[in-house]
Amino acid sequence: MDYLGTGNEKALTAAELNRTHIGQTVSFQPDEFTVVFGRIGAIARKEGGVTIALEGVDGAGGLPSHYSLPPSQNVYLQPDMLTNTESTIKDLFGKVQENLRGHKGDQRPDAEPPNV
């Protein structure tokens, strides 16, 4: 099995994970038979690897709560909705500003001047 995430997930290597990723939803393939989906509770860097601890897994169906991954292994993060929303608002605001700069009132050549 070769898990490559879904279309909306962002691929990172395990070495790129840092404290800003704690609390985000992640998916990865720790071995050839398993795909893991969970919320990052902690990240530990060790010599030669990165350990990801998942929230709420202890004792749940015999699943391990932590996984050691090589630094080059891809993990897939769900998009951060707050960051995505902020980017969308900034993009829209930029487009509105651009439109306002280009629009200087009614400048159609066929427009009649107002009666004074």
Secondary structure, DSSP 8 states (H G I E B T S, - for coil): ------TT-EEEEGGG--GGGTTSEEEEEEETTEEEEEEEEEEEEETTEEEEEETT-TTSTT--SEEEE-TT-EEEE---HHHHHHHHHHHHHHHHHHHHHH--S---TT------
